[in-house]
Amino acid sequence: IWGDFVEGLDQIIDDDWDYTGTVADNRLKPKLLAATSTTGEPQFVATRQPGAGTGAALQGELIGEPLAYSR
């Protein structure tokens, strides 16, 4: 799943747009939390940023830019 995000970032930048963050559908959340490396370690973890969102994994960062869910 990580490679898919990087490929999307590459396409956006190649089209001369600025990638400033991601707004995702809530259905992406379990896919991120379930993604693991070849050794079984999670690729993404639920995080809480002080003063941001209402709970874990609702806001954070994805490929170095802000991530927020649509609801």
PAMI-819755 format. One record per residue (C-alpha): z, y, x; residue number from 0; chain; residue in one letter. Coordinates in nm, 4 decimals. Layout:
<<Z; Y; X>; NUM; "A"; "A">;
...
// end
This chain:
<<0.0000; 0.0000; 0.0000>; 0; "A"; "I">;
<<0.0707; 0.2353; 0.2952>; 1; "A"; "W">;
<<-0.2904; 0.2073; 0.4138>; 2; "A"; "G">;
<<-0.4140; 0.3027; 0.0664>; 3; "A"; "D">;
<<-0.2146; 0.6257; 0.0752>; 4; "A"; "F">;
<<-0.3354; 0.7113; 0.4252>; 5; "A"; "V">;
<<-0.6977; 0.6412; 0.3213>; 6; "A"; "E">;
<<-0.6563; 0.8740; 0.0221>; 7; "A"; "G">;
<<-0.5093; 1.1426; 0.2476>; 8; "A"; "L">;
<<-0.8052; 1.1009; 0.4843>; 9; "A"; "D">;
<<-1.0562; 1.1427; 0.2000>; 10; "A"; "Q">;
<<-0.8845; 1.4584; 0.0741>; 11; "A"; "I">;
<<-0.8791; 1.6137; 0.4210>; 12; "A"; "I">;
<<-1.2407; 1.5079; 0.4914>; 13; "A"; "D">;
<<-1.3467; 1.6917; 0.1739>; 14; "A"; "D">;
<<-1.1848; 2.0055; 0.3236>; 15; "A"; "D">;
<<-0.8928; 2.0170; 0.0802>; 16; "A"; "W">;
<<-0.5255; 2.0626; 0.1679>; 17; "A"; "D">;
<<-0.2932; 1.7740; 0.0837>; 18; "A"; "Y">;
<<0.0354; 1.9348; -0.0163>; 19; "A"; "T">;
<<0.2056; 1.6540; -0.2043>; 20; "A"; "G">;
<<0.1807; 1.3860; -0.4685>; 21; "A"; "T">;
<<0.2645; 1.3835; -0.8375>; 22; "A"; "V">;
<<0.2760; 1.0217; -0.9467>; 23; "A"; "A">;
<<0.2992; 0.8305; -1.2701>; 24; "A"; "D">;
<<0.6322; 0.6488; -1.3143>; 25; "A"; "N">;
<<0.4475; 0.3156; -1.2880>; 26; "A"; "R">;
<<0.4071; 0.3798; -0.9134>; 27; "A"; "L">;
<<0.7844; 0.3784; -0.8549>; 28; "A"; "K">;
<<0.8401; -0.0005; -0.8779>; 29; "A"; "P">;
<<0.5310; -0.0648; -0.6647>; 30; "A"; "K">;
<<0.6712; 0.1575; -0.3892>; 31; "A"; "L">;
<<1.0160; 0.0036; -0.4106>; 32; "A"; "L">;
<<0.8696; -0.3517; -0.4018>; 33; "A"; "A">;
<<0.6364; -0.2908; -0.1031>; 34; "A"; "A">;
<<0.7518; -0.4784; 0.2068>; 35; "A"; "T">;
<<0.6369; -0.5205; 0.5653>; 36; "A"; "S">;
<<0.5192; -0.8532; 0.7052>; 37; "A"; "T">;
<<0.8813; -0.9225; 0.8022>; 38; "A"; "T">;
<<1.0107; -0.8524; 0.4511>; 39; "A"; "G">;
<<1.1628; -0.5110; 0.5180>; 40; "A"; "E">;
<<1.1061; -0.2418; 0.2540>; 41; "A"; "P">;
<<0.8337; 0.0093; 0.3383>; 42; "A"; "Q">;
<<0.9761; 0.2676; 0.1018>; 43; "A"; "F">;
<<1.3373; 0.3259; 0.0051>; 44; "A"; "V">;
<<1.4957; 0.5168; -0.2786>; 45; "A"; "A">;
<<1.6332; 0.8444; -0.1515>; 46; "A"; "T">;
<<1.8287; 1.1287; -0.2934>; 47; "A"; "R">;
<<1.7727; 1.4826; -0.1806>; 48; "A"; "Q">;
<<2.0604; 1.7236; -0.2423>; 49; "A"; "P">;
<<1.9888; 1.9237; -0.5560>; 50; "A"; "G">;
<<1.6585; 1.7482; -0.6288>; 51; "A"; "A">;
<<1.5857; 1.5350; -0.9306>; 52; "A"; "G">;
<<1.8164; 1.3312; -1.1452>; 53; "A"; "T">;
<<1.8487; 1.0139; -0.9390>; 54; "A"; "G">;
<<1.7311; 0.7864; -0.6638>; 55; "A"; "A">;
<<1.3559; 0.7561; -0.6096>; 56; "A"; "A">;
<<1.2760; 1.0370; -0.8537>; 57; "A"; "L">;
<<1.1776; 1.2835; -0.5853>; 58; "A"; "Q">;
<<1.1279; 1.2508; -0.2160>; 59; "A"; "G">;
<<0.8504; 1.2251; 0.0376>; 60; "A"; "E">;
<<0.5358; 1.0161; 0.0707>; 61; "A"; "L">;
<<0.3205; 1.0181; 0.3856>; 62; "A"; "I">;
<<0.5051; 1.3247; 0.5078>; 63; "A"; "G">;
<<0.4561; 1.5416; 0.1976>; 64; "A"; "E">;
<<0.6584; 1.5974; -0.1217>; 65; "A"; "P">;
<<0.6521; 1.3307; -0.3936>; 66; "A"; "L">;
<<0.7504; 1.3913; -0.7552>; 67; "A"; "A">;
<<0.7070; 1.1815; -1.0673>; 68; "A"; "Y">;
<<0.5398; 1.3196; -1.3777>; 69; "A"; "S">;
<<0.8430; 1.2497; -1.5969>; 70; "A"; "R">;
// end
